[in-house]
Amino acid sequence: MKKLPLIAAMLLMCCITRAQDNPVADPEAVVVSGNARFTLLTSRLVRMEWAEDGIFEDRATLAVVNRRLEVPEFKVRRSGKTLTIKTKDITLRYVGNAPFDSTNLSVSFMLAVTGKPQKVVWRPGADDSGNLLGTTR
C-alpha cells in the first residue's frame, strides 16, 4: 500500500514534465500565409517554415523542444501580397508565396552596437560568420 502514493506521484511528475515539452505551439501564436507558416515563440524568436504542400512540421527539434509558450503580443497586417508581423522587438515582412529568399523575406530589429542602437535588417543568405555551426545536447 505504501507504494501506491509513490507510483501516483511518479505518474504526476511524468505528466507535468511531458506537458512542459509540447512541440505544438499555441494556435494563437501561429500565422499562416499561403505555403508559409510563422510561429511566434517569443517577441524576438520566430520559427519560419515554407512547405510546397502546405503541411508543416510539428515535431520537437533539438533547439526547441517546447513550443507551447506564452503567446507574445504581436500584430499582423496584410496588404496585397505583403504580410507584416510586428512584435515589440522585430518586424517581419514576407511578400508573395514562394520559398524564402533575400527578395521576399526580411526581419528588422534594433541591435546595440558599441552602445548605440542601430537598425539591422536580416534576410536569408545574409552573412552568418558568427554562426557556431551546431548545437549542444
DSSP file with accessible surface (Angstrom, degrees, kcal/mol):
  #  RESIDUE AA STRUCTURE BP1 BP2  ACC     N-H-->O    O-->H-N    N-H-->O    O-->H-N    TCO  KAPPA ALPHA  PHI   PSI    X-CA   Y-CA   Z-CA
    1    1 A M    >         0   0  196      0, 0.0     3,-0.7     0, 0.0     0, 0.0   0.000 360.0 360.0 360.0 -31.8    0.0    0.0    0.0
    2    2 A K  T 3>  +     0   0  194      1,-0.2     4,-0.8     2,-0.2     0, 0.0   0.757 360.0  60.2 -66.9 -23.1    2.9    2.4    0.7
    3    3 A K  H 3> S+     0   0  162      1,-0.2     4,-2.7     2,-0.2    -1,-0.2   0.769  88.4  73.0 -76.3 -24.0    4.0    2.1   -2.9
    4    4 A L  H <> S+     0   0  110     -3,-0.7     4,-2.6     1,-0.2     5,-0.2   0.932  97.3  45.6 -60.1 -48.6    0.7    3.4   -4.3
    5    5 A P  H  > S+     0   0   85      0, 0.0     4,-2.4     0, 0.0    -1,-0.2   0.904 113.8  51.3 -62.9 -35.0    1.3    7.1   -3.3
    6    6 A L  H  X S+     0   0  108     -4,-0.8     4,-2.4     2,-0.2    -2,-0.2   0.935 111.1  46.7 -65.9 -43.8    4.8    6.9   -4.7
    7    7 A I  H  X S+     0   0   89     -4,-2.7     4,-2.5     2,-0.2     5,-0.2   0.927 112.3  50.6 -64.0 -43.0    3.6    5.5   -8.0
    8    8 A A  H  X S+     0   0   54     -4,-2.6     4,-2.3    -5,-0.2    -2,-0.2   0.921 110.7  49.3 -61.9 -41.5    0.9    8.2   -8.2
    9    9 A A  H  X S+     0   0   51     -4,-2.4     4,-2.4    -5,-0.2    -1,-0.2   0.908 110.6  50.4 -65.2 -40.0    3.5   10.9   -7.5
   10   10 A M  H  X S+     0   0  114     -4,-2.4     4,-2.2     2,-0.2    -2,-0.2   0.916 110.5  49.2 -65.4 -42.3    5.8    9.5  -10.2
   11   11 A L  H  X S+     0   0  112     -4,-2.5     4,-2.3     2,-0.2    -1,-0.2   0.911 110.6  50.8 -62.4 -42.3    2.9    9.4  -12.8
   12   12 A L  H  X S+     0   0  107     -4,-2.3     4,-2.5     1,-0.2    -2,-0.2   0.928 109.5  50.3 -61.7 -43.5    2.0   13.0  -11.9
   13   13 A M  H  X S+     0   0  115     -4,-2.4     4,-2.6     1,-0.2     5,-0.2   0.906 109.7  51.1 -63.1 -39.9    5.7   14.1  -12.4
   14   14 A C  H  X S+     0   0   77     -4,-2.2     4,-2.6     1,-0.2    -1,-0.2   0.926 110.8  48.5 -62.7 -43.4    5.8   12.4  -15.8
   15   15 A C  H  X S+     0   0   84     -4,-2.3     4,-2.2     2,-0.2    -2,-0.2   0.913 112.3  48.1 -64.2 -42.7    2.6   14.1  -16.9
   16   16 A I  H  X S+     0   0   74     -4,-2.5     4,-1.4     2,-0.2    -2,-0.2   0.941 113.0  48.2 -63.7 -45.7    3.9   17.5  -15.7
   17   17 A T  H  X S+     0   0   63     -4,-2.6     4,-0.9     1,-0.2     3,-0.3   0.937 112.7  47.6 -61.8 -44.5    7.2   17.0  -17.4
   18   18 A R  H >< S+     0   0  162     -4,-2.6     3,-0.6     1,-0.2    -1,-0.2   0.873 107.0  57.1 -66.5 -34.9    5.6   15.9  -20.7
   19   19 A A  H 3< S+     0   0   71     -4,-2.2     3,-0.4     1,-0.2    -1,-0.2   0.842 105.3  52.1 -64.7 -30.1    3.2   18.9  -20.6
   20   20 A Q  H 3< S+     0   0  116     -4,-1.4     2,-0.6    -3,-0.3    -1,-0.2   0.719 103.4  60.3 -77.7 -20.2    6.2   21.2  -20.5
   21   21 A D    <<  +     0   0   52     -4,-0.9    -1,-0.2    -3,-0.6    45,-0.1  -0.488  69.2 146.2-106.0  61.3    7.7   19.5  -23.6
   22   22 A N        -     0   0   54     -2,-0.6    45,-2.8    -3,-0.4    46,-1.1  -0.858  31.4-167.7-102.3 112.3    4.9   20.2  -26.1
   23   23 A P        +     0   0   33      0, 0.0     2,-0.7     0, 0.0    -1,-0.1   0.608  65.4  89.7 -75.8  -8.8    6.3   20.8  -29.6
   24   24 A V  S    S-     0   0   61     44,-0.1    34,-0.1     1,-0.0    -2,-0.1  -0.792  75.3-138.0 -93.6 119.0    2.9   22.1  -30.9
   25   25 A A        -     0   0    9     -2,-0.7    43,-0.2     1,-0.1     5,-0.1  -0.265  30.7 -87.1 -70.9 158.6    2.6   25.9  -30.4
   26   26 A D    >   -     0   0   45     41,-0.6     3,-2.6    43,-0.3     4,-0.2  -0.460  37.3-128.4 -59.8 129.2   -0.5   27.6  -29.2
   27   27 A P  G >  S+     0   0   88      0, 0.0     3,-1.5     0, 0.0    -1,-0.2   0.799 107.6  66.2 -55.5 -26.1   -2.6   28.3  -32.3
   28   28 A E  G 3  S+     0   0  145      1,-0.3    -2,-0.1     3,-0.0    -3,-0.0   0.669  97.8  54.6 -68.5 -15.9   -2.8   32.0  -31.3
   29   29 A A  G <  S+     0   0    5     -3,-2.6    11,-3.0    40,-0.1     2,-0.4   0.335  93.5  91.9 -97.4   6.1    1.0   32.2  -31.9
   30   30 A V  E <   -A   39   0A  39     -3,-1.5     2,-0.4     9,-0.2     9,-0.2  -0.869  49.4-174.2-112.6 133.8    0.8   30.9  -35.5
   31   31 A V  E     -A   38   0A   9      7,-2.9     7,-3.0    -2,-0.4     2,-0.4  -0.993   8.3-165.1-124.3 123.9    0.4   33.0  -38.7
   32   32 A V  E     +A   37   0A  71     -2,-0.4     2,-0.4     5,-0.2     5,-0.2  -0.916  10.8 176.8-111.2 134.3   -0.1   31.2  -42.0
   33   33 A S  E >   -A   36   0A  20      3,-2.7     3,-2.0    -2,-0.4     2,-0.2  -0.870  63.4 -62.3-135.7  98.5    0.3   32.9  -45.3
   34   34 A G  T 3  S-     0   0   53     -2,-0.4    63,-0.1     1,-0.3    -1,-0.1  -0.428 122.2  -9.9  62.7-120.4   -0.1   30.5  -48.3
   35   35 A N  T 3  S+     0   0   33     -2,-0.2    16,-2.6    -3,-0.1     2,-0.4   0.238 121.9  89.9 -94.4  12.2    2.7   27.9  -48.0
   36   36 A A  E <   -AB  33  50A   0     -3,-2.0    -3,-2.7    14,-0.2     2,-0.4  -0.878  53.7-168.9-111.4 142.7    4.5   29.8  -45.2
   37   37 A R  E     -AB  32  49A  23     12,-2.7    12,-2.6    -2,-0.4     2,-0.5  -0.999   1.6-167.5-130.8 132.8    4.0   29.4  -41.5
   38   38 A F  E     -AB  31  48A   0     -7,-3.0    -7,-2.9    -2,-0.4     2,-0.6  -0.982   2.9-166.2-120.1 123.3    5.4   31.7  -38.9
   39   39 A T  E     -AB  30  47A   2      8,-2.6     8,-2.9    -2,-0.5     2,-1.0  -0.955  13.3-145.7-113.0 117.3    5.3   30.7  -35.2
   40   40 A L  E     + B   0  46A   3    -11,-3.0     6,-0.2    -2,-0.6     3,-0.1  -0.734  25.8 168.5 -85.6 105.1    6.0   33.5  -32.7
   41   41 A L  S    S-     0   0    7      4,-2.2     2,-0.3    -2,-1.0    -1,-0.2   0.856  71.0 -12.8 -84.8 -40.7    7.8   31.8  -29.9
   42   42 A T  S    S-     0   0   60      3,-1.7     3,-0.5    29,-0.1    -1,-0.3  -0.876  83.1 -88.0-143.3-178.6    8.9   35.0  -28.2
   43   43 A S  S    S+     0   0   23     -2,-0.3    46,-0.5     1,-0.2    47,-0.3   0.660 131.0  32.8 -70.8 -10.5    8.9   38.7  -29.2
   44   44 A R  S    S+     0   0  184      1,-0.1     2,-0.5    45,-0.1    -1,-0.2   0.421 109.7  70.4-119.8  -5.2   12.4   38.0  -30.6
   45   45 A L        +     0   0   85     -3,-0.5    -4,-2.2    45,-0.0    -3,-1.7  -0.958  52.9 173.3-126.9 117.1   12.2   34.4  -31.8
   46   46 A V  E     -B   40   0A  21     -2,-0.5     2,-0.6    -6,-0.2    -6,-0.2  -0.981  24.1-143.2-124.3 129.0   10.1   33.3  -34.8
   47   47 A R  E     -B   39   0A  47     -8,-2.9    -8,-2.6    -2,-0.4     2,-0.5  -0.804  22.5-162.4 -88.1 125.2   10.0   29.9  -36.4
   48   48 A M  E     +B   38   0A  62     -2,-0.6     2,-0.4   -10,-0.2   -10,-0.2  -0.944  12.9 172.9-116.2 127.0    9.7   30.3  -40.1
   49   49 A E  E     -B   37   0A  24    -12,-2.6   -12,-2.7    -2,-0.5     2,-0.4  -0.980  15.1-170.3-132.6 144.9    8.6   27.4  -42.4
   50   50 A W  E     -B   36   0A  61     -2,-0.4     2,-0.4   -14,-0.2   -14,-0.2  -0.999  10.2-177.4-132.2 129.1    7.8   27.1  -46.0
   51   51 A A    >   -     0   0   14    -16,-2.6     3,-1.4    -2,-0.4     5,-0.1  -0.985  25.8-147.5-132.6 123.7    6.2   23.9  -47.4
   52   52 A E  T 3  S+     0   0  149     -2,-0.4    -1,-0.1     1,-0.3   -16,-0.0   0.874 106.4  39.9 -52.6 -40.9    5.4   23.2  -51.0
   53   53 A D  T 3  S-     0   0  111      2,-0.2    -1,-0.3    -3,-0.1     3,-0.1   0.434 111.5-118.6 -91.8  -0.2    2.4   21.1  -49.9
   54   54 A G  S <  S+     0   0   33     -3,-1.4     2,-0.6     1,-0.2    -2,-0.1   0.602  73.8 129.0  73.6  11.0    1.4   23.4  -47.1
   55   55 A I        -     0   0  123    -20,-0.0    -1,-0.2    -5,-0.0     2,-0.2  -0.887  44.0-158.5-102.2 119.4    1.9   20.6  -44.5
   56   56 A F        -     0   0   39     -2,-0.6     2,-0.5    -3,-0.1   -20,-0.0  -0.578  17.1-109.5-103.0 160.8    4.1   21.8  -41.7
   57   57 A E        +     0   0   72     -2,-0.2    -1,-0.0     1,-0.1    -2,-0.0  -0.743  31.3 171.2 -93.0 125.8    6.3   20.0  -39.1
   58   58 A D        +     0   0   61     -2,-0.5    -1,-0.1   -34,-0.1     2,-0.1   0.325  40.7 113.7-115.0   5.3    5.2   20.0  -35.5
   59   59 A R  S    S-     0   0  175      1,-0.1   -37,-0.0   -37,-0.0    -2,-0.0  -0.427  76.4 -92.7 -75.6 155.6    7.7   17.5  -34.0
   60   60 A A        -     0   0   51    -39,-0.1     2,-0.3    -2,-0.1     5,-0.2  -0.248  37.7-149.3 -63.7 150.1   10.2   18.8  -31.5
   61   61 A T        -     0   0   55      3,-1.7    -1,-0.1    -3,-0.1     5,-0.0  -0.770  27.8-109.0-112.1 167.9   13.6   19.9  -32.7
   62   62 A L  S    S+     0   0   92     -2,-0.3     3,-0.3     1,-0.2    -1,-0.1   0.896 119.5  45.5 -63.1 -37.1   16.9   19.7  -30.8
   63   63 A A  S    S+     0   0   80      1,-0.3     2,-0.4     2,-0.1    -1,-0.2   0.873 125.0  25.9 -76.8 -38.3   16.9   23.5  -30.4
   64   64 A V        +     0   0   36      1,-0.1    -3,-1.7   -41,-0.0    -1,-0.3  -0.865  57.1 162.4-133.9 100.9   13.2   24.0  -29.3
   65   65 A V  S    S+     0   0   65     -2,-0.4     2,-0.6    -3,-0.3    -1,-0.1   0.874  73.2  48.9 -82.0 -40.0   11.5   21.0  -27.6
   66   66 A N        +     0   0   43      1,-0.1    -1,-0.2   -45,-0.1   -45,-0.1  -0.891  50.3 161.1-108.8 114.8    8.7   23.1  -26.1
   67   67 A R        +     0   0    5    -45,-2.8     2,-2.0    -2,-0.6   -41,-0.6   0.389  52.5  99.9-106.0  -0.4    6.8   25.5  -28.4
   68   68 A R        +     0   0  109    -46,-1.1     2,-0.2   -43,-0.2   -43,-0.1  -0.504  58.1 143.5 -86.5  71.5    3.7   25.7  -26.1
   69   69 A L        -     0   0   67     -2,-2.0   -43,-0.3     1,-0.1     2,-0.1  -0.562  62.7 -73.3-104.6 170.1    4.9   29.0  -24.7
   70   70 A E        -     0   0  181     -2,-0.2    -1,-0.1     1,-0.1    -2,-0.0  -0.437  58.6-110.9 -61.8 133.3    3.1   32.2  -23.6
   71   71 A V        -     0   0   43     -2,-0.1    -1,-0.1     1,-0.1   -30,-0.1  -0.551  31.6-135.2 -72.6 121.9    1.9   33.9  -26.8
   72   72 A P        -     0   0   21      0, 0.0     2,-0.3     0, 0.0   -32,-0.1  -0.393  28.2 -96.1 -73.1 156.7    3.8   37.2  -27.2
   73   73 A E        +     0   0  181     -2,-0.1    15,-0.5     2,-0.0     2,-0.3  -0.556  60.4 153.1 -70.6 133.6    1.9   40.3  -28.2
   74   74 A F        -     0   0   52     -2,-0.3     2,-0.4    13,-0.2    13,-0.2  -0.984  34.4-139.0-157.7 159.9    2.1   40.9  -32.0
   75   75 A K  E     -C   86   0B 165     11,-2.3    11,-2.6    -2,-0.3     2,-0.4  -0.964  11.7-153.4-123.9 144.1    0.2   42.5  -34.8
   76   76 A V  E     -C   85   0B  60     -2,-0.4     2,-0.4     9,-0.2     9,-0.2  -0.955  11.6-177.3-117.9 133.2   -0.4   41.1  -38.3
   77   77 A R  E     -C   84   0B 147      7,-2.7     7,-2.9    -2,-0.4     2,-0.5  -0.999   6.8-166.0-130.7 132.7   -1.0   43.3  -41.3
   78   78 A R  E     +C   83   0B 140     -2,-0.4     2,-0.4     5,-0.2     5,-0.2  -0.978  11.8 170.4-117.7 127.4   -1.8   42.0  -44.8
   79   79 A S  E >   -C   82   0B  72      3,-2.6     3,-2.3    -2,-0.5     2,-0.2  -0.913  64.7 -52.7-139.0 106.9   -1.5   44.5  -47.7
   80   80 A G  T 3  S-     0   0   83     -2,-0.4    -1,-0.0     1,-0.3     0, 0.0  -0.455 123.5 -18.1  62.3-123.9   -1.7   43.0  -51.2
   81   81 A K  T 3  S+     0   0  169     -2,-0.2    15,-2.6    -3,-0.1     2,-0.5   0.340 117.9 101.1 -93.6   5.0    0.9   40.2  -51.3
   82   82 A T  E <   -CD  79  95B  44     -3,-2.3    -3,-2.6    13,-0.2     2,-0.5  -0.820  50.8-167.0-101.7 128.9    2.8   41.5  -48.3
   83   83 A L  E     -CD  78  94B   2     11,-3.2    11,-2.4    -2,-0.5     2,-0.5  -0.941   6.9-170.4-107.2 129.8    2.5   40.0  -44.8
   84   84 A T  E     -CD  77  93B   8     -7,-2.9    -7,-2.7    -2,-0.5     2,-0.5  -0.990   5.5-173.0-123.3 127.5    3.9   42.1  -41.9
   85   85 A I  E     -CD  76  92B   1      7,-2.5     7,-3.1    -2,-0.5     2,-0.5  -0.988  10.0-171.9-118.0 125.8    4.2   40.7  -38.4
   86   86 A K  E     +CD  75  91B 117    -11,-2.6   -11,-2.3    -2,-0.5     2,-0.2  -0.974  10.8 170.2-126.5 126.9    5.3   43.1  -35.7
   87   87 A T        -     0   0    9      3,-2.5   -13,-0.2    -2,-0.5   -44,-0.0  -0.613  55.7 -89.9-113.0-176.0    6.3   42.4  -32.1
   88   88 A K  S    S+     0   0  176    -15,-0.5   -44,-0.1    -2,-0.2   -14,-0.1   0.745 126.5  31.7 -67.9 -17.6    7.8   44.9  -29.6
   89   89 A D  S    S+     0   0   45    -46,-0.5    21,-0.6     1,-0.2     2,-0.3   0.684 120.0  29.1-113.3 -24.9   11.3   43.7  -30.8
   90   90 A I  E     - E   0 109B  13    -47,-0.3    -3,-2.5    19,-0.1     2,-0.4  -0.936  50.0-149.8-137.7 161.1   11.1   42.8  -34.5
   91   91 A T  E     -DE  86 108B  13     17,-2.1    17,-2.7    -2,-0.3     2,-0.4  -0.983  19.2-166.7-130.2 120.0    9.3   43.4  -37.8
   92   92 A L  E     -DE  85 107B   1     -7,-3.1    -7,-2.5    -2,-0.4     2,-0.4  -0.901   2.8-170.8-107.2 133.8    9.0   40.5  -40.2
   93   93 A R  E     +DE  84 106B  97     13,-2.7    13,-2.1    -2,-0.4     2,-0.4  -0.995   5.8 178.6-127.0 132.4    7.9   41.1  -43.8
   94   94 A Y  E     -DE  83 105B   1    -11,-2.4   -11,-3.2    -2,-0.4     2,-0.5  -1.000   9.5-161.6-132.7 130.5    7.1   38.3  -46.3
   95   95 A V  E     -D   82   0B  64      9,-2.2     3,-0.4    -2,-0.4   -13,-0.2  -0.945  52.4 -17.6-117.8 129.3    6.0   39.0  -49.9
   96   96 A G  S    S-     0   0   24    -15,-2.6   -13,-0.1    -2,-0.5    -2,-0.0  -0.490  85.1 -76.3  87.1-150.8    4.2   36.5  -52.1
   97   97 A N  S    S+     0   0   76     -2,-0.2    -1,-0.2   -63,-0.1   -62,-0.1  -0.173  83.6 113.9-147.7  41.1    4.0   32.8  -51.7
   98   98 A A  S    S-     0   0   44     -3,-0.4     3,-0.1     1,-0.1    -3,-0.1  -0.711  77.5 -73.0-110.3 164.8    7.4   31.4  -52.8
   99   99 A P        -     0   0   70      0, 0.0    -1,-0.1     0, 0.0     5,-0.1  -0.231  69.2 -85.1 -52.9 147.5   10.2   29.7  -50.8
  100  100 A F        +     0   0   50      4,-0.1     2,-0.3    -3,-0.1   -50,-0.1  -0.313  64.7 148.6 -60.9 134.4   12.0   32.2  -48.5
  101  101 A D    >>  -     0   0   66     -3,-0.1     4,-1.4    -2,-0.0     3,-1.0  -0.908  62.0 -83.7-152.6-179.1   14.9   34.2  -50.1
  102  102 A S  T 34 S+     0   0   62     -2,-0.3    -2,-0.1     1,-0.2    23,-0.0   0.662 122.9  53.7 -68.5 -13.1   16.5   37.6  -49.9
  103  103 A T  T 34 S+     0   0  113      1,-0.1    -1,-0.2    -8,-0.0     3,-0.1   0.677 117.8  30.3 -94.1 -17.6   13.9   39.2  -52.1
  104  104 A N  T <4 S+     0   0   12     -3,-1.0    -9,-2.2     1,-0.2     2,-0.4   0.477 112.4  53.8-122.1  -2.0   10.8   38.1  -50.3
  105  105 A L  E  <  +E   94   0B   2     -4,-1.4     2,-0.3   -11,-0.2   -11,-0.2  -0.996  52.1 159.3-137.9 133.4   11.6   37.8  -46.6
  106  106 A S  E     -E   93   0B  13    -13,-2.1   -13,-2.7    -2,-0.4     2,-0.4  -0.990  19.6-161.5-148.4 150.6   13.2   40.2  -44.1
  107  107 A V  E     -EF  92 122B  18     15,-2.3    15,-3.4    -2,-0.3     2,-0.4  -0.990  14.2-167.2-130.9 122.2   13.4   40.7  -40.4
  108  108 A S  E     +EF  91 121B  10    -17,-2.7   -17,-2.1    -2,-0.4     2,-0.3  -0.866  16.4 152.8-112.6 147.7   14.4   44.0  -38.9
  109  109 A F  E     -EF  90 120B  62     11,-2.2    11,-3.4    -2,-0.4     2,-0.4  -0.968  43.4 -98.5-160.4 165.9   15.3   44.8  -35.3
  110  110 A M  E     - F   0 119B 117    -21,-0.6     2,-0.4    -2,-0.3     9,-0.2  -0.801  35.4-173.8 -96.4 136.6   17.4   47.2  -33.2
  111  111 A L  E     - F   0 118B  83      7,-2.8     7,-2.6    -2,-0.4     2,-0.9  -0.998  24.6-129.5-133.1 129.3   20.8   46.0  -32.1
  112  112 A A  E     + F   0 117B  72     -2,-0.4     2,-0.5     5,-0.3     3,-0.2  -0.703  30.5 179.5 -81.6 107.5   23.1   47.8  -29.7
  113  113 A V  E >  S- F   0 116B  56      3,-1.8     3,-1.7    -2,-0.9    -2,-0.0  -0.966  74.2 -12.8-111.0 121.9   26.5   48.0  -31.4
  114  114 A T  T 3  S-     0   0  139     -2,-0.5    -1,-0.2     1,-0.3    -2,-0.0   0.889 129.4 -57.6  51.1  41.9   29.1   49.8  -29.4
  115  115 A G  T 3  S+     0   0   72     -3,-0.2    -1,-0.3     1,-0.1    -3,-0.1   0.279 119.0 103.1  81.6 -13.4   26.4   51.1  -27.1
  116  116 A K  E <  S-F  113   0B 143     -3,-1.7    -3,-1.8    -5,-0.0    -1,-0.1  -0.908  73.2-125.1-108.8 119.1   24.4   52.9  -29.8
  117  117 A P  E     -F  112   0B  82      0, 0.0     2,-0.4     0, 0.0    -5,-0.3  -0.359  32.9-176.4 -62.2 133.8   21.2   51.1  -31.0
  118  118 A Q  E     -F  111   0B  89     -7,-2.6    -7,-2.8    -2,-0.1     2,-0.4  -0.981  29.3-111.7-131.3 145.3   21.2   50.6  -34.8
  119  119 A K  E     -F  110   0B 143     -2,-0.4     2,-0.4    -9,-0.2    -9,-0.2  -0.610  34.4-167.5 -76.9 131.5   18.5   49.1  -37.1
  120  120 A V  E     -F  109   0B  43    -11,-3.4   -11,-2.2    -2,-0.4     2,-0.5  -0.952   8.2-158.8-119.4 137.9   19.6   45.8  -38.5
  121  121 A V  E     -F  108   0B  71     -2,-0.4     2,-0.4   -13,-0.2   -13,-0.2  -0.978   8.5-163.1-119.1 119.3   17.8   44.0  -41.4
  122  122 A W  E     +F  107   0B  97    -15,-3.4   -15,-2.3    -2,-0.5    -2,-0.0  -0.823  11.0 175.7 -99.8 140.7   18.3   40.3  -41.8
  123  123 A R    >   -     0   0  106     -2,-0.4     3,-2.1   -17,-0.2   -21,-0.2  -0.977  43.4 -85.0-136.7 151.5   17.5   38.4  -45.0
  124  124 A P  T 3  S+     0   0   27      0, 0.0   -22,-0.1     0, 0.0     3,-0.1  -0.291 118.0  30.2 -54.5 137.6   18.0   34.8  -46.0
  125  125 A G  T 3  S+     0   0   84      1,-0.3     3,-0.1   -24,-0.1   -24,-0.0   0.367  87.0 145.0  91.2  -2.8   21.5   34.3  -47.3
  126  126 A A    <   -     0   0   43     -3,-2.1    -1,-0.3     1,-0.2    -4,-0.1  -0.239  65.9 -77.3 -64.9 156.5   23.0   37.1  -45.1
  127  127 A D        -     0   0  133      1,-0.1    -1,-0.2    -3,-0.1     3,-0.1  -0.285  47.0-178.8 -53.9 129.1   26.5   36.7  -43.8
  128  128 A D    >   +     0   0  102     -3,-0.1     3,-2.4     1,-0.1    -1,-0.1  -0.188  30.4 137.8-125.2  42.2   26.4   34.3  -40.9
  129  129 A S  T 3  S+     0   0   99      1,-0.3    -1,-0.1     3,-0.0    -2,-0.0   0.714  71.4  60.4 -64.4 -14.8   30.1   34.3  -39.9
  130  130 A G  T 3  S+     0   0   66     -3,-0.1    -1,-0.3     2,-0.0     2,-0.2   0.467  76.8 121.4 -88.8  -0.4   29.0   34.4  -36.3
  131  131 A N    <   -     0   0   81     -3,-2.4    -3,-0.1     1,-0.1     0, 0.0  -0.427  57.5-149.9 -65.3 130.7   27.2   31.1  -36.6
  132  132 A L        -     0   0  162     -2,-0.2    -1,-0.1     2,-0.2    -3,-0.0   0.473  29.4-131.0 -84.2  -1.7   28.6   28.5  -34.2
  133  133 A L  S    S+     0   0  151      1,-0.1     2,-0.3     0, 0.0    -2,-0.1   0.794  70.1  24.3  62.6  34.9   27.7   25.7  -36.6
  134  134 A G  S    S-     0   0   61      2,-0.0     2,-0.3     0, 0.0    -2,-0.2  -0.981  71.2-104.4 167.5-177.2   25.9   23.4  -34.2
  135  135 A T        -     0   0   88     -2,-0.3     2,-0.4    -3,-0.0   -72,-0.0  -0.858  26.1-118.4-129.7 166.6   24.0   22.8  -31.0
  136  136 A T              0   0  136     -2,-0.3    -2,-0.0   -74,-0.1     0, 0.0  -0.899 360.0 360.0-106.7 134.8   24.8   21.4  -27.6
  137  137 A R              0   0  249     -2,-0.4   -74,-0.0     0, 0.0   -75,-0.0  -0.739 360.0 360.0 -96.2 360.0   22.9   18.4  -26.4
